[in-house]
């Protein structure tokens, strides 16, 4: 939002989600308690580990353009 561009631009909603998951990790009950009870949560989503922590992503996006 600071750059007035999407942080994770994608061609579709699922493409955006997968881009987020690849960087931030696919949410699970350990990282986001209750996520499995959300209406659109799919246990079949690919399981990507987090590549960075939230603070690193905020710093990167404020100081550079992705």
BELFEN-V567869 format. One record per backbone hydrogen bond with DSSP energy under -1.0 kcal/mol. CO is the residue of the C=O (numbers start at 1). NH is the residue of the N-H. E is the energy in kcal/mol with one decimal. If there is no record, write none. Layout:
((CO:NH:E) (CO:NH:E))
//
This chain:
((12:16:-2.3) (13:17:-2.6) (14:18:-2.6) (15:19:-1.9) (16:20:-2.3) (17:21:-3.0) (18:22:-2.3) (19:23:-1.2) (20:24:-3.4) (21:25:-2.1) (23:51:-2.6) (23:52:-1.2) (28:32:-2.9) (32:35:-2.3) (34:37:-1.5) (35:38:-1.6) (38:41:-1.4) (42:45:-1.8) (48:26:-2.7) (53:57:-1.7) (54:58:-2.3) (55:59:-2.2) (56:60:-2.7) (57:61:-2.5) (58:62:-1.7) (59:63:-1.8) (60:64:-1.6))
//
